[in-house]
Each structure stands twice: as structure tokens, then as C-alpha cells.
Amino acid sequence: MQWYALLGPPLAWAVELVVGYGYTEAVCGRGGVSAGIGLHPWEAIVAILTGLVAAGGWTAAITLHAASGRGELDDPLGRVRFVSTLGIVIGGIFLTLIVFTGVGALALDGCRT
């Protein structure tokens, strides 16, 4: 859970960028435009799914942070609390980036030939 809290949001954003770019290249190519494949519905689905993964990681970080603060976890060196604090900060940043990337992709007109 600790690793998911720390690495889930950045990896979700990376997946959104790679899948979104690849899908846009496929749709806006000659075969994609002539086949009538839509761009915006799939971009929205990718943004929502990666946003859910990032939100889950952020929630895991908050849960770990709260549990370590209440003493429910065996954490004598404070490593779980430290990593969960990083996960809270990183999760908030990357969740915001996922929202901005998704909104930006949906705000564009689509393919231009």
C-alpha cells in the first residue's frame, strides 16, 4: 500500500500521457480519420481511469499517514509516516496534472489535417 501511495499517481499520469499520445496519433493518422474513430470519448475514458488510479494512491497515502499518526502501525523509525507524507504531496500534484491534461485534451478541437 505504501508503494502504491508513492508511485501510483506519477505512473498513472505517465500512462495517461503515453496512451493519450499514442491514441491521438492512431486516430489522427490516415486510417483513423477515414474510419471515423472518435477522439474525445476515449481521451475522457483514459483521463477518468488514470484519475481514479491516482486518487486511490492519494487516498492510500492519507490512510497510511493517519494510521501512523494514531500509532496503529509498527513504525519505530517513522519511515511509513515519511513515505506517506511524500505520497500525499506527490498524489495531490499528479492528480492535478491528470485533471489538467485531461481537460486540455478534451478542450482541443481534435484532429487537424
N, CA, C and O atoms as CSV, one atom per row, in Angstrom:
chain,resi,resn,atom,element,x,y,z
A,1,MET,N,N,0.833,-1.191,0.000
A,1,MET,CA,C,0.000,0.000,0.000
A,1,MET,C,C,0.875,1.251,0.000
A,1,MET,O,O,0.526,2.273,-0.591
A,2,GLN,N,N,2.007,1.149,0.668
A,2,GLN,CA,C,2.927,2.281,0.752
A,2,GLN,C,C,3.508,2.613,-0.624
A,2,GLN,O,O,3.629,3.783,-0.987
A,3,TRP,N,N,3.862,1.588,-1.378
A,3,TRP,CA,C,4.418,1.830,-2.709
A,3,TRP,C,C,3.364,2.356,-3.667
A,3,TRP,O,O,3.655,3.206,-4.509
A,4,TYR,N,N,2.150,1.859,-3.544
A,4,TYR,CA,C,1.052,2.362,-4.366
A,4,TYR,C,C,0.778,3.827,-4.051
A,4,TYR,O,O,0.507,4.620,-4.953
A,5,ALA,N,N,0.849,4.183,-2.779
A,5,ALA,CA,C,0.618,5.568,-2.371
A,5,ALA,C,C,1.683,6.491,-2.942
A,5,ALA,O,O,1.395,7.638,-3.283
A,6,LEU,N,N,2.906,6.000,-3.049
A,6,LEU,CA,C,4.000,6.834,-3.518
A,6,LEU,C,C,4.117,6.854,-5.045
A,6,LEU,O,O,4.333,7.913,-5.635
A,7,LEU,N,N,3.974,5.691,-5.684
A,7,LEU,CA,C,4.240,5.592,-7.119
A,7,LEU,C,C,2.994,5.525,-7.998
A,7,LEU,O,O,3.099,5.688,-9.214
A,8,GLY,N,N,1.826,5.291,-7.418
A,8,GLY,CA,C,0.605,5.178,-8.208
A,8,GLY,C,C,0.252,6.433,-8.992
A,8,GLY,O,O,0.043,6.344,-10.202
A,9,PRO,N,N,0.177,7.603,-8.351
A,9,PRO,CA,C,-0.177,8.811,-9.100
A,9,PRO,C,C,0.806,9.201,-10.211
A,9,PRO,O,O,0.355,9.539,-11.306
A,10,PRO,N,N,2.134,9.173,-9.983
A,10,PRO,CA,C,3.023,9.515,-11.100
A,10,PRO,C,C,2.947,8.522,-12.253
A,10,PRO,O,O,3.003,8.918,-13.417
A,11,LEU,N,N,2.820,7.237,-11.940
A,11,LEU,CA,C,2.709,6.247,-13.002
A,11,LEU,C,C,1.388,6.384,-13.750
A,11,LEU,O,O,1.340,6.165,-14.961
A,12,ALA,N,N,0.329,6.739,-13.053
A,12,ALA,CA,C,-0.962,6.957,-13.720
A,12,ALA,C,C,-0.870,8.130,-14.689
A,12,ALA,O,O,-1.417,8.072,-15.790
A,13,TRP,N,N,-0.183,9.185,-14.286
A,13,TRP,CA,C,-0.014,10.337,-15.179
A,13,TRP,C,C,0.818,9.956,-16.396
A,13,TRP,O,O,0.515,10.375,-17.513
A,14,ALA,N,N,1.864,9.165,-16.183
A,14,ALA,CA,C,2.698,8.719,-17.299
A,14,ALA,C,C,1.887,7.865,-18.267
A,14,ALA,O,O,2.030,7.997,-19.482
A,15,VAL,N,N,1.044,6.997,-17.737
A,15,VAL,CA,C,0.182,6.176,-18.589
A,15,VAL,C,C,-0.779,7.054,-19.369
A,15,VAL,O,O,-1.017,6.816,-20.553
A,16,GLU,N,N,-1.335,8.070,-18.713
A,16,GLU,CA,C,-2.248,8.974,-19.419
A,16,GLU,C,C,-1.543,9.665,-20.577
A,16,GLU,O,O,-2.107,9.787,-21.664
A,17,LEU,N,N,-0.325,10.114,-20.352
A,17,LEU,CA,C,0.404,10.788,-21.422
A,17,LEU,C,C,0.737,9.847,-22.571
A,17,LEU,O,O,0.537,10.196,-23.735
A,18,VAL,N,N,1.244,8.657,-22.257
A,18,VAL,CA,C,1.658,7.720,-23.299
A,18,VAL,C,C,0.461,7.180,-24.068
A,18,VAL,O,O,0.475,7.157,-25.299
A,19,VAL,N,N,-0.569,6.748,-23.357
A,19,VAL,CA,C,-1.749,6.202,-24.028
A,19,VAL,C,C,-2.479,7.303,-24.800
A,19,VAL,O,O,-2.927,7.079,-25.925
A,20,GLY,N,N,-2.598,8.471,-24.210
A,20,GLY,CA,C,-3.253,9.583,-24.900
A,20,GLY,C,C,-2.523,9.998,-26.159
A,20,GLY,O,O,-3.152,10.251,-27.187
A,21,TYR,N,N,-1.203,10.071,-26.092
A,21,TYR,CA,C,-0.416,10.428,-27.277
A,21,TYR,C,C,-0.538,9.346,-28.348
A,21,TYR,O,O,-0.764,9.643,-29.521
A,22,GLY,N,N,-0.389,8.099,-27.935
A,22,GLY,CA,C,-0.479,7.009,-28.899
A,22,GLY,C,C,-1.842,6.932,-29.551
A,22,GLY,O,O,-1.949,6.717,-30.758
A,23,TYR,N,N,-2.885,7.107,-28.757
A,23,TYR,CA,C,-4.232,7.054,-29.312
A,23,TYR,C,C,-4.481,8.226,-30.257
A,23,TYR,O,O,-5.099,8.058,-31.308
A,24,THR,N,N,-4.008,9.396,-29.890
A,24,THR,CA,C,-4.174,10.567,-30.758
A,24,THR,C,C,-3.444,10.368,-32.082
A,24,THR,O,O,-3.970,10.707,-33.141
A,25,GLU,N,N,-2.246,9.824,-32.023
A,25,GLU,CA,C,-1.507,9.543,-33.256
A,25,GLU,C,C,-2.239,8.522,-34.112
A,25,GLU,O,O,-2.281,8.657,-35.335
A,26,ALA,N,N,-2.815,7.504,-33.488
A,26,ALA,CA,C,-3.535,6.484,-34.244
A,26,ALA,C,C,-4.816,7.033,-34.861
A,26,ALA,O,O,-5.136,6.724,-36.009
A,27,VAL,N,N,-5.544,7.842,-34.108
A,27,VAL,CA,C,-6.807,8.378,-34.609
A,27,VAL,C,C,-6.585,9.433,-35.675
A,27,VAL,O,O,-7.317,9.483,-36.664
A,28,CYS,N,N,-5.593,10.266,-35.484
A,28,CYS,CA,C,-5.387,11.375,-36.413
A,28,CYS,C,C,-4.577,10.966,-37.639
A,28,CYS,O,O,-4.320,11.809,-38.499
A,29,GLY,N,N,-4.175,9.727,-37.749
A,29,GLY,CA,C,-3.499,9.248,-38.950
A,29,GLY,C,C,-4.495,9.055,-40.074
A,29,GLY,O,O,-5.695,9.262,-39.894
A,30,ARG,N,N,-4.007,8.664,-41.213
A,30,ARG,CA,C,-4.883,8.493,-42.376
A,30,ARG,C,C,-5.981,7.467,-42.123
A,30,ARG,O,O,-7.144,7.717,-42.441
A,31,GLY,N,N,-5.633,6.333,-41.564
A,31,GLY,CA,C,-6.623,5.275,-41.316
A,31,GLY,C,C,-7.623,5.652,-40.243
A,31,GLY,O,O,-8.795,5.288,-40.338
A,32,GLY,N,N,-7.191,6.368,-39.234
A,32,GLY,CA,C,-8.077,6.732,-38.137
A,32,GLY,C,C,-9.144,7.721,-38.540
A,32,GLY,O,O,-10.306,7.563,-38.165
A,33,VAL,N,N,-8.776,8.739,-39.295
A,33,VAL,CA,C,-9.739,9.757,-39.701
A,33,VAL,C,C,-10.728,9.177,-40.698
A,33,VAL,O,O,-11.923,9.465,-40.624
A,34,SER,N,N,-10.248,8.368,-41.625
A,34,SER,CA,C,-11.159,7.818,-42.629
A,34,SER,C,C,-12.094,6.765,-42.030
A,34,SER,O,O,-13.184,6.538,-42.554
A,35,ALA,N,N,-11.680,6.127,-40.944
A,35,ALA,CA,C,-12.529,5.121,-40.320
A,35,ALA,C,C,-13.567,5.755,-39.384
A,35,ALA,O,O,-14.474,5.066,-38.916
A,36,GLY,N,N,-13.444,7.035,-39.112
A,36,GLY,CA,C,-14.415,7.731,-38.281
A,36,GLY,C,C,-14.290,7.434,-36.796
A,36,GLY,O,O,-15.287,7.452,-36.075
A,37,ILE,N,N,-13.086,7.165,-36.335
A,37,ILE,CA,C,-12.875,6.890,-34.912
A,37,ILE,C,C,-12.912,8.209,-34.150
A,37,ILE,O,O,-12.254,9.173,-34.541
A,38,GLY,N,N,-13.680,8.253,-33.062
A,38,GLY,CA,C,-13.793,9.466,-32.270
A,38,GLY,C,C,-12.602,9.649,-31.333
A,38,GLY,O,O,-12.041,8.671,-30.840
A,39,LEU,N,N,-12.225,10.876,-31.093
A,39,LEU,CA,C,-11.069,11.171,-30.248
A,39,LEU,C,C,-11.473,11.470,-28.815
A,39,LEU,O,O,-10.880,10.923,-27.885
A,40,HIS,N,N,-12.449,12.308,-28.620
A,40,HIS,CA,C,-12.782,12.808,-27.288
A,40,HIS,C,C,-13.346,11.768,-26.321
A,40,HIS,O,O,-12.983,11.812,-25.145
A,41,PRO,N,N,-14.196,10.850,-26.730
A,41,PRO,CA,C,-14.694,9.875,-25.745
A,41,PRO,C,C,-13.581,9.025,-25.138
A,41,PRO,O,O,-13.589,8.769,-23.934
A,42,TRP,N,N,-12.638,8.591,-25.946
A,42,TRP,CA,C,-11.560,7.752,-25.427
A,42,TRP,C,C,-10.573,8.550,-24.593
A,42,TRP,O,O,-10.028,8.031,-23.618
A,43,GLU,N,N,-10.336,9.792,-24.956
A,43,GLU,CA,C,-9.477,10.645,-24.125
A,43,GLU,C,C,-10.104,10.854,-22.751
A,43,GLU,O,O,-9.400,10.867,-21.742
A,44,ALA,N,N,-11.419,11.017,-22.709
A,44,ALA,CA,C,-12.117,11.183,-21.428
A,44,ALA,C,C,-12.040,9.912,-20.593
A,44,ALA,O,O,-11.861,9.977,-19.377
A,45,ILE,N,N,-12.175,8.755,-21.239
A,45,ILE,CA,C,-12.092,7.484,-20.514
A,45,ILE,C,C,-10.703,7.292,-19.929
A,45,ILE,O,O,-10.571,6.881,-18.776
A,46,VAL,N,N,-9.678,7.580,-20.697
A,46,VAL,CA,C,-8.298,7.451,-20.202
A,46,VAL,C,C,-8.073,8.410,-19.033
A,46,VAL,O,O,-7.466,8.027,-18.032
A,47,ALA,N,N,-8.546,9.631,-19.144
A,47,ALA,CA,C,-8.375,10.613,-18.068
A,47,ALA,C,C,-9.106,10.181,-16.800
A,47,ALA,O,O,-8.576,10.330,-15.700
A,48,ILE,N,N,-10.302,9.654,-16.941
A,48,ILE,CA,C,-11.070,9.224,-15.773
A,48,ILE,C,C,-10.413,8.020,-15.108
A,48,ILE,O,O,-10.294,7.983,-13.883
A,49,LEU,N,N,-9.985,7.036,-15.897
A,49,LEU,CA,C,-9.364,5.838,-15.321
A,49,LEU,C,C,-8.048,6.159,-14.619
A,49,LEU,O,O,-7.801,5.673,-13.515
A,50,THR,N,N,-7.212,6.963,-15.242
A,50,THR,CA,C,-5.945,7.320,-14.597
A,50,THR,C,C,-6.189,8.222,-13.390
A,50,THR,O,O,-5.448,8.165,-12.409
A,51,GLY,N,N,-7.222,9.048,-13.462
A,51,GLY,CA,C,-7.575,9.864,-12.303
A,51,GLY,C,C,-8.029,9.015,-11.126
A,51,GLY,O,O,-7.726,9.334,-9.977
A,52,LEU,N,N,-8.752,7.940,-11.403
A,52,LEU,CA,C,-9.181,7.035,-10.340
A,52,LEU,C,C,-7.991,6.305,-9.712
A,52,LEU,O,O,-7.951,6.109,-8.498
A,53,VAL,N,N,-7.034,5.909,-10.535
A,53,VAL,CA,C,-5.835,5.256,-10.005
A,53,VAL,C,C,-5.049,6.227,-9.125
A,53,VAL,O,O,-4.601,5.865,-8.037
A,54,ALA,N,N,-4.884,7.465,-9.603
A,54,ALA,CA,C,-4.157,8.469,-8.821
A,54,ALA,C,C,-4.900,8.826,-7.537
A,54,ALA,O,O,-4.279,9.001,-6.488
A,55,ALA,N,N,-6.209,8.933,-7.614
A,55,ALA,CA,C,-6.989,9.235,-6.413
A,55,ALA,C,C,-6.904,8.094,-5.404
A,55,ALA,O,O,-6.892,8.334,-4.197
A,56,GLY,N,N,-6.845,6.859,-5.889
A,56,GLY,CA,C,-6.672,5.718,-5.000
A,56,GLY,C,C,-5.325,5.744,-4.299
A,56,GLY,O,O,-5.237,5.435,-3.111
A,57,GLY,N,N,-4.274,6.111,-5.026
A,57,GLY,CA,C,-2.957,6.237,-4.409
A,57,GLY,C,C,-2.909,7.356,-3.389
A,57,GLY,O,O,-2.292,7.220,-2.332
A,58,TRP,N,N,-3.557,8.451,-3.705
A,58,TRP,CA,C,-3.597,9.589,-2.777
A,58,TRP,C,C,-4.373,9.213,-1.516
A,58,TRP,O,O,-3.972,9.568,-0.408
A,59,THR,N,N,-5.481,8.496,-1.688
A,59,THR,CA,C,-6.258,8.036,-0.547
A,59,THR,C,C,-5.463,7.049,0.304
A,59,THR,O,O,-5.548,7.073,1.532
A,60,ALA,N,N,-4.693,6.184,-0.348
A,60,ALA,CA,C,-3.843,5.246,0.392
A,60,ALA,C,C,-2.799,5.994,1.208
A,60,ALA,O,O,-2.510,5.617,2.344
A,61,ALA,N,N,-2.236,7.047,0.639
A,61,ALA,CA,C,-1.244,7.845,1.368
A,61,ALA,C,C,-1.871,8.532,2.573
A,61,ALA,O,O,-1.274,8.569,3.648
A,62,ILE,N,N,-3.052,9.066,2.401
A,62,ILE,CA,C,-3.741,9.729,3.516
A,62,ILE,C,C,-4.091,8.713,4.600
A,62,ILE,O,O,-3.956,9.004,5.788
A,63,THR,N,N,-4.535,7.532,4.200
A,63,THR,CA,C,-4.878,6.485,5.162
A,63,THR,C,C,-3.650,6.031,5.944
A,63,THR,O,O,-3.717,5.876,7.163
A,64,LEU,N,N,-2.535,5.817,5.258
A,64,LEU,CA,C,-1.301,5.423,5.936
A,64,LEU,C,C,-0.812,6.512,6.877
A,64,LEU,O,O,-0.352,6.224,7.982
A,65,HIS,N,N,-0.910,7.746,6.446
A,65,HIS,CA,C,-0.464,8.865,7.274
A,65,HIS,C,C,-1.297,8.950,8.550
A,65,HIS,O,O,-0.758,9.142,9.639
A,66,ALA,N,N,-2.595,8.808,8.409
A,66,ALA,CA,C,-3.475,8.866,9.578
A,66,ALA,C,C,-3.233,7.682,10.515
A,66,ALA,O,O,-3.211,7.848,11.734
A,67,ALA,N,N,-3.053,6.489,9.945
A,67,ALA,CA,C,-2.825,5.298,10.771
A,67,ALA,C,C,-1.490,5.375,11.512
A,67,ALA,O,O,-1.392,4.950,12.663
A,68,SER,N,N,-0.469,5.913,10.854
A,68,SER,CA,C,0.824,6.031,11.536
A,68,SER,C,C,0.784,7.129,12.601
A,68,SER,O,O,1.491,7.041,13.605
A,69,GLY,N,N,-0.024,8.147,12.393
A,69,GLY,CA,C,-0.168,9.199,13.393
A,69,GLY,C,C,-0.895,8.735,14.645
A,69,GLY,O,O,-0.609,9.199,15.748
A,70,ARG,N,N,-1.846,7.807,14.466
A,70,ARG,CA,C,-2.581,7.264,15.611
A,70,ARG,C,C,-1.838,6.123,16.298
A,70,ARG,O,O,-2.282,5.634,17.337
A,71,GLY,N,N,-0.723,5.700,15.735
A,71,GLY,CA,C,0.054,4.618,16.325
A,71,GLY,C,C,-0.470,3.234,16.008
A,71,GLY,O,O,-0.147,2.277,16.711
A,72,GLU,N,N,-1.270,3.109,14.966
A,72,GLU,CA,C,-1.836,1.820,14.589
A,72,GLU,C,C,-0.853,0.958,13.810
A,72,GLU,O,O,-1.078,-0.241,13.648
A,73,LEU,N,N,0.230,1.550,13.327
A,73,LEU,CA,C,1.231,0.823,12.559
A,73,LEU,C,C,2.511,0.707,13.367
A,73,LEU,O,O,2.858,1.605,14.134
A,74,ASP,N,N,3.207,-0.406,13.187
A,74,ASP,CA,C,4.510,-0.574,13.817
A,74,ASP,C,C,5.537,0.148,12.950
A,74,ASP,O,O,6.006,-0.393,11.949
A,75,ASP,N,N,5.880,1.361,13.337
A,75,ASP,CA,C,6.766,2.218,12.544
A,75,ASP,C,C,7.753,2.934,13.473
A,75,ASP,O,O,7.651,4.146,13.666
A,76,PRO,N,N,8.712,2.189,14.050
A,76,PRO,CA,C,9.592,2.826,15.037
A,76,PRO,C,C,10.521,3.882,14.447
A,76,PRO,O,O,10.896,4.823,15.146
A,77,LEU,N,N,10.898,3.751,13.184
A,77,LEU,CA,C,11.810,4.718,12.576
A,77,LEU,C,C,11.078,5.838,11.838
A,77,LEU,O,O,11.713,6.794,11.393
A,78,GLY,N,N,9.776,5.739,11.702
A,78,GLY,CA,C,8.995,6.782,11.043
A,78,GLY,C,C,9.043,6.735,9.531
A,78,GLY,O,O,8.736,7.727,8.870
A,79,ARG,N,N,9.421,5.605,8.978
A,79,ARG,CA,C,9.539,5.508,7.518
A,79,ARG,C,C,8.178,5.541,6.826
A,79,ARG,O,O,8.018,6.181,5.788
A,80,VAL,N,N,7.208,4.851,7.405
A,80,VAL,CA,C,5.874,4.828,6.795
A,80,VAL,C,C,5.273,6.223,6.815
A,80,VAL,O,O,4.658,6.652,5.839
A,81,ARG,N,N,5.446,6.921,7.908
A,81,ARG,CA,C,4.913,8.289,8.001
A,81,ARG,C,C,5.605,9.211,6.999
A,81,ARG,O,O,4.954,10.048,6.374
A,82,PHE,N,N,6.926,9.063,6.845
A,82,PHE,CA,C,7.667,9.885,5.894
A,82,PHE,C,C,7.217,9.620,4.458
A,82,PHE,O,O,6.955,10.553,3.700
A,83,VAL,N,N,7.131,8.338,4.092
A,83,VAL,CA,C,6.729,7.988,2.725
A,83,VAL,C,C,5.272,8.376,2.482
A,83,VAL,O,O,4.927,8.803,1.381
A,84,SER,N,N,4.425,8.236,3.481
A,84,SER,CA,C,3.027,8.625,3.290
A,84,SER,C,C,2.884,10.143,3.149
A,84,SER,O,O,2.017,10.623,2.419
A,85,THR,N,N,3.730,10.888,3.844
A,85,THR,CA,C,3.719,12.348,3.665
A,85,THR,C,C,4.134,12.713,2.243
A,85,THR,O,O,3.528,13.583,1.618
A,86,LEU,N,N,5.165,12.049,1.739
A,86,LEU,CA,C,5.564,12.267,0.346
A,86,LEU,C,C,4.447,11.870,-0.609
A,86,LEU,O,O,4.205,12.553,-1.604
A,87,GLY,N,N,3.766,10.766,-0.308
A,87,GLY,CA,C,2.663,10.313,-1.149
A,87,GLY,C,C,1.508,11.296,-1.190
A,87,GLY,O,O,0.862,11.460,-2.225
A,88,ILE,N,N,1.247,11.952,-0.064
A,88,ILE,CA,C,0.187,12.962,-0.042
A,88,ILE,C,C,0.538,14.126,-0.955
A,88,ILE,O,O,-0.298,14.587,-1.733
A,89,VAL,N,N,1.768,14.598,-0.859
A,89,VAL,CA,C,2.201,15.738,-1.683
A,89,VAL,C,C,2.242,15.341,-3.160
A,89,VAL,O,O,1.699,16.039,-4.017
A,90,ILE,N,N,2.888,14.216,-3.443
A,90,ILE,CA,C,3.019,13.770,-4.832
A,90,ILE,C,C,1.649,13.438,-5.426
A,90,ILE,O,O,1.374,13.761,-6.581
A,91,GLY,N,N,0.795,12.796,-4.635
A,91,GLY,CA,C,-0.540,12.457,-5.128
A,91,GLY,C,C,-1.349,13.680,-5.499
A,91,GLY,O,O,-2.029,13.690,-6.525
A,92,GLY,N,N,-1.283,14.714,-4.671
A,92,GLY,CA,C,-2.009,15.943,-4.991
A,92,GLY,C,C,-1.506,16.605,-6.255
A,92,GLY,O,O,-2.290,17.091,-7.070
A,93,ILE,N,N,-0.186,16.619,-6.413
A,93,ILE,CA,C,0.406,17.235,-7.610
A,93,ILE,C,C,0.007,16.474,-8.866
A,93,ILE,O,O,-0.449,17.070,-9.841
A,94,PHE,N,N,0.180,15.157,-8.841
A,94,PHE,CA,C,-0.086,14.384,-10.049
A,94,PHE,C,C,-1.572,14.211,-10.333
A,94,PHE,O,O,-1.958,14.063,-11.493
A,95,LEU,N,N,-2.396,14.227,-9.325
A,95,LEU,CA,C,-3.839,14.217,-9.571
A,95,LEU,C,C,-4.256,15.512,-10.267
A,95,LEU,O,O,-5.096,15.494,-11.167
A,96,THR,N,N,-3.674,16.626,-9.852
A,96,THR,CA,C,-3.936,17.897,-10.523
A,96,THR,C,C,-3.434,17.864,-11.967
A,96,THR,O,O,-4.113,18.358,-12.868
A,97,LEU,N,N,-2.262,17.291,-12.191
A,97,LEU,CA,C,-1.735,17.184,-13.551
A,97,LEU,C,C,-2.611,16.305,-14.431
A,97,LEU,O,O,-2.797,16.602,-15.611
A,98,ILE,N,N,-3.146,15.237,-13.877
A,98,ILE,CA,C,-4.034,14.367,-14.653
A,98,ILE,C,C,-5.306,15.114,-15.046
A,98,ILE,O,O,-5.775,14.992,-16.177
A,99,VAL,N,N,-5.857,15.876,-14.124
A,99,VAL,CA,C,-7.064,16.659,-14.438
A,99,VAL,C,C,-6.750,17.700,-15.511
A,99,VAL,O,O,-7.508,17.843,-16.471
A,100,PHE,N,N,-5.641,18.429,-15.359
A,100,PHE,CA,C,-5.284,19.445,-16.350
A,100,PHE,C,C,-5.002,18.837,-17.715
A,100,PHE,O,O,-5.397,19.403,-18.734
A,101,THR,N,N,-4.322,17.690,-17.752
A,101,THR,CA,C,-4.037,17.031,-19.024
A,101,THR,C,C,-5.322,16.559,-19.684
A,101,THR,O,O,-5.492,16.731,-20.891
A,102,GLY,N,N,-6.232,15.966,-18.913
A,102,GLY,CA,C,-7.489,15.504,-19.465
A,102,GLY,C,C,-8.361,16.636,-19.986
A,102,GLY,O,O,-8.942,16.537,-21.067
A,103,VAL,N,N,-8.449,17.709,-19.216
A,103,VAL,CA,C,-9.243,18.867,-19.648
A,103,VAL,C,C,-8.620,19.499,-20.895
A,103,VAL,O,O,-9.331,19.903,-21.816
A,104,GLY,N,N,-7.305,19.577,-20.914
A,104,GLY,CA,C,-6.630,20.130,-22.096
A,104,GLY,C,C,-6.848,19.303,-23.333
A,104,GLY,O,O,-7.053,19.846,-24.418
A,105,ALA,N,N,-6.805,17.979,-23.185
A,105,ALA,CA,C,-7.039,17.114,-24.343
A,105,ALA,C,C,-8.483,17.210,-24.832
A,105,ALA,O,O,-8.739,17.133,-26.034
A,106,LEU,N,N,-9.414,17.377,-23.916
A,106,LEU,CA,C,-10.822,17.479,-24.315
A,106,LEU,C,C,-11.180,18.853,-24.862
A,106,LEU,O,O,-12.144,18.992,-25.615
A,107,ALA,N,N,-10.408,19.869,-24.484
A,107,ALA,CA,C,-10.717,21.228,-24.935
A,107,ALA,C,C,-10.260,21.474,-26.378
A,107,ALA,O,O,-10.756,22.390,-27.034
A,108,LEU,N,N,-9.336,20.681,-26.864
A,108,LEU,CA,C,-8.851,20.870,-28.239
A,108,LEU,C,C,-9.912,20.437,-29.243
A,108,LEU,O,O,-10.786,19.627,-28.936
A,109,ASP,N,N,-9.819,20.986,-30.435
A,109,ASP,CA,C,-10.800,20.688,-31.480
A,109,ASP,C,C,-10.741,19.256,-31.959
A,109,ASP,O,O,-11.751,18.728,-32.424
A,110,GLY,N,N,-9.635,18.634,-31.865
A,110,GLY,CA,C,-9.483,17.263,-32.375
A,110,GLY,C,C,-8.415,17.242,-33.437
A,110,GLY,O,O,-7.462,18.020,-33.391
A,111,CYS,N,N,-8.573,16.352,-34.392
A,111,CYS,CA,C,-7.571,16.188,-35.446
A,111,CYS,C,C,-7.675,17.302,-36.476
A,111,CYS,O,O,-8.761,17.734,-36.864
A,112,ARG,N,N,-6.519,17.739,-36.895
A,112,ARG,CA,C,-6.458,18.725,-37.982
A,112,ARG,C,C,-5.610,18.145,-39.101
A,112,ARG,O,O,-4.467,17.740,-38.887
A,113,THR,N,N,-6.172,18.112,-40.269
A,113,THR,CA,C,-5.436,17.522,-41.396
A,113,THR,C,C,-4.915,18.575,-42.315
A,113,THR,O,O,-4.272,18.259,-43.316
